[in-house]
């Protein structure tokens, strides 16, 4: 009997889940579903597998014993010193066993210096050993830049545990030191000038021509605020600004329709930097003067890449945190990146050539292309003598959209009287007449993003299978598939074919003729058929415009390179967004597949850039011995970390120098017992704080005092140790609490206001309390209440600075969480979701 469509699907799904017998028993099949004979067969197979594994173990143990017997044991009681190691190195160089420009030579040099310092320190300490019964590691070592690079490479491959195992054998830097080199500078600016300088020196080292384009895409991030430990700024706001070195009105020479709108976006985004001074005003200012405009939290990052047209170089150049993307923001960000890169000079005063830009076919990208110039596929570059910039769409995205149009149930495409239906492909899969599977047409959220399956569906082999079984009924379907396959293979090649332009024009002509037929037949459509349903016989207008724009832009770019850059090898495959997609996968890999925060994204940027430099440089190894020619490293002296000077000024270190905050008129000696300055504010009442807030405040103060190292020389030589112990006493907590509450009330009302957070609000609060008179008055009142003996302000500056600095940071984090501005924990990684399934009650089984 014939079944209807719904009954057929229900019957098919039922048969799919029924238990099926098989000729061979699977080892992993539970015994409940097996018969007696099948259990016997399973036991025989397990016994056979056990015997095979036993033989493998015996063979592996025999190999291990042979290797141990052939191992040369180290000489007993052999302890080499610096002079002996130097003699062995000289002998190796004289006999040409060792090259003077190899990594091993630099490591041995650092080892000699390390042994020499270790022996000197061991003699000074009168033979004291560490807890592990070893000599202490040498202090103040300065390693060779080549050794640092080699250690960074080892750290990138082995991670922390493997690196620690190697450091126990070789005298190499510690993990924390190498970690600083791998993350040289974590900058939250969208365009990092240090990253740009690395890109330039890498282009010169590889001898690239510097002709390429801009690829950009967006990645979803965790919404929330974090404190950057290196700069002290709050990271997580929308930021469309570039550093001051590149600040200028980029829209004065860019005559477009959206120039005024884009400049307004820049003005709104620059308001954060212009209004940052309002936090450093005195507490007597009015609320209208201190409350700034509301900042938007970023929900995604727009990543920009520079990619060479020859396909031999790609580098991340800019990362813009944005709340949401539109064509005005794309205009503001993209032209800033183009301006920044167009000013870079390479060899012989040649500047970088930005000739194209690639993005996915989103709605805001198409809106930007329409407003970028008179033609939607080309525009003059005002920062490079008005040379053309061609706008392209990512062709892997286009091939996936062509696949989606073909298998979509909402579209009924036909051309020249023939249907373009996927039903014939379904029949091929049912009858096993093709290499395609159900996963090629039945798509999930994950398989829909696979370019490989889309290319396999729209391939010449699929067209041949259709011609073999359904020749007359699939004329236009086969033409659609062949045209799509030609479009992808032409652009996915490593070199343009002789008929490169002709093939692209054939693809353009096919879709243009199809569009013209649909438009002409719209006036003669059937009764009851709306115009919207009529246009479903064609691909979407957005896909058609993206295909035409990409073909026009690619042909224009290819012709321009042949006219003005004859020495440049054009690689069409480099016009895809694969570099950006791979970069996003590396970002997610660093945090176990979850969504990164803005701070995590920028920190990973610096680490990935350092790893990319190391991979590029260590690919220049000259011979099989491992010699690494240091003369081939033009940036050898630029890789080591720029260490902070101990005597230099730090933005967040404002309280340790007494000269910065001491005032003779407000010194401790000038305040008698029970006497307060006339302009001091009244003590705040504790009734406004809840019990939970008091517990949080007490817990934070314990963490603050725990940061003060009581055994440091500075604390021991001054009165800071006694003052710290006095503050920790339980009986003094009410006075300390009164001091903290007085500061906290001003913080919440003036700086950490709900709905008015700024990126530099923490630094602004530090600057304010650095020069605030009333804070110093409250500090002196606290010392007076504690009956602390008269001490010079120099001794209390250390404790005061640590308490204020740590307290401001703790309260900043507390109010960020209280205002629900911390990164959301709803989006966990795959590992956390897997572990979460084992927590709580066990799920009930439906039998």
Rosetta blueprint (number, residue, H / E / L):
1 X L
2 X L
3 X L
4 X L
5 X H
6 X H
7 X H
8 X H
9 X H
10 X H
11 X H
12 X H
13 X H
14 X H
15 X H
16 X H
17 X H
18 X L
19 X L
20 X L
21 X L
22 X L
23 X L
24 X L
25 X L
26 X L
27 X L
28 X L
29 X L
30 X L
31 X H
32 X H
33 X H
34 X L
35 X L
36 X H
37 X H
38 X H
39 X H
40 X H
41 X H
42 X H
43 X H
44 X H
45 X H
46 X H
47 X H
48 X H
49 X H
50 X H
51 X H
52 X H
53 X H
54 X H
55 X H
56 X H
57 X H
58 X H
59 X H
60 X H
61 X H
62 X H
63 X H
64 X H
65 X H
66 X H
67 X H
68 X H
69 X H
70 X H
71 X L
72 X L
73 X L
74 X L
75 X L
76 X L
77 X L
78 X L
79 X L
80 X L
81 X L
82 X H
83 X H
84 X H
85 X H
86 X H
87 X H
88 X H
89 X H
90 X H
91 X H
92 X H
93 X H
94 X H
95 X L
96 X L
97 X L
98 X L
99 X L
100 X L
101 X L
102 X L
103 X H
104 X H
105 X H
106 X H
107 X H
108 X H
109 X H
110 X H
111 X H
112 X H
113 X H
114 X H
115 X H
116 X H
117 X H
118 X H
119 X H
120 X H
121 X H
122 X H
123 X H
124 X H
125 X L
126 X L
127 X L
128 X L
129 X L
130 X L
131 X L
132 X L
133 X L
134 X L
135 X L
136 X L
137 X L
138 X L
139 X L
140 X L
141 X L
142 X L
143 X L
144 X L
145 X H
146 X H
147 X H
148 X H
149 X H
150 X H
151 X H
152 X H
153 X H
154 X H
155 X H
156 X H
157 X H
158 X H
159 X H
160 X H
161 X H
162 X H
163 X H
164 X H
165 X H
166 X H
167 X H
168 X L
169 X L
170 X L
171 X L
172 X L
173 X L
174 X L
175 X H
176 X H
177 X H
178 X H
179 X H
180 X H
181 X H
182 X H
183 X L
184 X L
185 X L
186 X L
187 X L
188 X L
189 X L
190 X L
191 X L
192 X L
193 X H
194 X H
195 X H
196 X H
197 X H
198 X H
199 X H
200 X H
201 X H
202 X H
203 X H
204 X H
205 X H
206 X H
207 X L
208 X L
209 X L
210 X L
211 X E
212 X E
213 X E
214 X E
215 X E
216 X E
217 X E
218 X E
219 X E
220 X E
221 X L
222 X L
223 X L
224 X L
225 X L
226 X E
227 X E
228 X L
229 X L
230 X L
231 X L
232 X L
233 X L
234 X E
235 X E
236 X L
237 X E
238 X L
239 X L
240 X L
241 X L
242 X L
243 X L
244 X H
245 X H
246 X H
247 X L
248 X L
249 X L
250 X L
251 X L
252 X L
253 X L
254 X L
255 X L
256 X L
257 X L
258 X L
259 X H
260 X H
261 X H
262 X H
263 X H
264 X H
265 X H
266 X H
267 X H
268 X H
269 X H
270 X H
271 X H
272 X H
273 X H
274 X H
275 X L
276 X H
277 X H
278 X H
279 X H
280 X H
281 X L
282 X L
283 X L
284 X L
285 X L
286 X L
287 X H
288 X H
289 X H
290 X H
291 X L
292 X L
293 X L
294 X L
295 X L
296 X L
297 X E
298 X L
299 X L
300 X E
301 X E
302 X E
303 X E
304 X E
305 X E
306 X E
307 X E
308 X E
309 X L
310 X L
311 X L
312 X L
313 X L
314 X E
315 X E
316 X E
317 X E
318 X E
319 X E
320 X E
321 X E
322 X E
323 X L
324 X L
325 X L
326 X L
327 X H
328 X H
329 X H
330 X H
331 X H
332 X H
333 X H
334 X H
335 X H
336 X H
337 X H
338 X H
339 X H
340 X H
341 X H
342 X H
343 X L
344 X L
345 X E
346 X L
347 X H
348 X H
349 X H
350 X L
351 X E
352 X L
353 X E
354 X E
355 X E
356 X E
357 X E
358 X E
359 X E
360 X L
361 X L
362 X L
363 X H
364 X H
365 X H
366 X H
367 X H
368 X H
369 X H
370 X H
371 X H
372 X L
373 X L
374 X L
375 X E
376 X L
377 X L
378 X E
379 X E
380 X E
381 X E
382 X L
383 X L
384 X L
385 X L
386 X L
387 X E
388 X E
389 X E
390 X E
391 X E
392 X E
393 X E
394 X L
395 X H
396 X H
397 X H
398 X H
399 X H
400 X H
401 X H
402 X H
403 X H
404 X H
405 X H
406 X H
407 X H
408 X L
409 X L
410 X L
411 X L
412 X L
413 X L
414 X E
415 X E
416 X L
417 X L
418 X E
419 X E
420 X L
421 X L
422 X L
423 X H
424 X H
425 X H
426 X H
427 X H
428 X H
429 X H
430 X H
431 X L
432 X L
433 X L
434 X L
435 X L
436 X L
437 X L
438 X H
439 X H
440 X H
441 X L
442 X L
443 X L
444 X L
445 X L
446 X L
447 X H
448 X H
449 X H
450 X L
451 X H
452 X H
453 X H
454 X H
455 X H
456 X H
457 X H
458 X L
459 X L
460 X H
461 X H
462 X H
463 X H
464 X H
465 X H
466 X H
467 X H
468 X H
469 X H
470 X L
471 X L
472 X L
473 X L
474 X L
475 X H
476 X H
477 X H
478 X H
479 X H
480 X H
481 X H
482 X H
483 X H
484 X H
485 X H
486 X H
487 X H
488 X H
489 X H
490 X H
491 X H
492 X L
493 X L
494 X L
495 X L
496 X L
497 X L
498 X L
499 X L
500 X H
501 X H
502 X H
503 X H
504 X H
505 X H
506 X H
507 X H
508 X H
509 X H
510 X H
511 X H
512 X H
513 X H
514 X H
515 X H
516 X H
517 X H
518 X H
519 X H
520 X H
521 X H
522 X H
523 X H
524 X H
525 X L
526 X L
527 X L
528 X L
529 X L
530 X L
531 X H
532 X H
533 X H
534 X H
535 X H
536 X H
537 X H
538 X L
539 X L
540 X L
541 X H
542 X H
543 X H
544 X H
545 X H
546 X H
547 X H
548 X H
549 X H
550 X H
551 X H
552 X H
553 X H
554 X H
555 X H
556 X H
557 X H
558 X H
559 X H
560 X H
561 X H
562 X H
563 X H
564 X H
565 X L
566 X L
567 X L
568 X L
569 X L
570 X L
571 X L
572 X H
573 X H
574 X H
575 X H
576 X L
577 X L
578 X H
579 X H
580 X H
581 X H
582 X H
583 X H
584 X H
585 X H
586 X H
587 X H
588 X H
589 X H
590 X H
591 X L
592 X L
593 X L
594 X L
595 X L
596 X L
597 X L
598 X H
599 X H
600 X H
601 X H
602 X H
603 X H
604 X H
605 X H
606 X H
607 X H
608 X H
609 X H
610 X H
611 X H
612 X H
613 X H
614 X H
615 X H
616 X H
617 X H
618 X H
619 X L
620 X L
621 X L
622 X L
623 X L
624 X L
625 X L
626 X L
627 X L
628 X L
629 X L
630 X H
631 X H
632 X H
633 X L
634 X L
635 X L
636 X L
637 X L
638 X L
639 X L
640 X L
641 X L
642 X L
643 X L
644 X L
645 X L
646 X L
647 X L
648 X L
649 X L
650 X L
651 X L
652 X L
653 X L
654 X L
655 X L
656 X L
657 X L
658 X H
659 X H
660 X H
661 X L
662 X L
663 X L
664 X H
665 X H
666 X H
667 X L
668 X H
669 X H
670 X H
671 X L
672 X L
673 X L
674 X L
675 X L
676 X L
677 X L
678 X L
679 X L
680 X L
681 X L
682 X L
683 X L
684 X L
685 X L
686 X H
687 X H
688 X H
689 X L
690 X L
691 X H
692 X H
693 X H
694 X H
695 X H
696 X H
697 X H
698 X H
699 X H
700 X H
701 X H
702 X H
703 X H
704 X H
705 X H
706 X H
707 X L
708 X L
709 X L
710 X L
711 X L
712 X L
713 X H
714 X H
715 X H
716 X H
717 X H
718 X L
719 X L
720 X H
721 X H
722 X H
723 X H
724 X H
725 X H
726 X H
727 X H
728 X H
729 X L
730 X H
731 X H
732 X H
733 X H
734 X H
735 X H
736 X H
737 X H
738 X H
739 X H
740 X H
741 X H
742 X H
743 X H
744 X H
745 X H
746 X H
747 X H
748 X H
749 X H
750 X H
751 X L
752 X L
753 X L
754 X L
755 X L
756 X L
757 X L
758 X L
759 X L
760 X L
761 X H
762 X H
763 X H
764 X H
765 X H
766 X H
767 X H
768 X H
769 X H
770 X H
771 X L
772 X L
773 X H
774 X H
775 X H
776 X H
777 X H
778 X H
779 X H
780 X H
781 X H
782 X H
783 X H
784 X H
785 X H
786 X L
787 X L
788 X L
789 X L
790 X L
791 X L
792 X L
793 X H
794 X H
795 X H
796 X H
797 X H
798 X H
799 X H
800 X H
801 X H
802 X H
803 X H
804 X H
805 X H
806 X H
807 X H
808 X H
809 X H
810 X H
811 X H
812 X H
813 X H
814 X H
815 X H
816 X H
817 X H
818 X H
819 X L
820 X L
821 X L
822 X L
823 X L
824 X L
825 X L
826 X L
827 X L
828 X L
829 X L
830 X H
831 X H
832 X H
833 X H
834 X H
835 X H
836 X H
837 X L
838 X L
839 X L
840 X L
841 X L
842 X L
843 X L
844 X L
845 X L
846 X L
847 X L
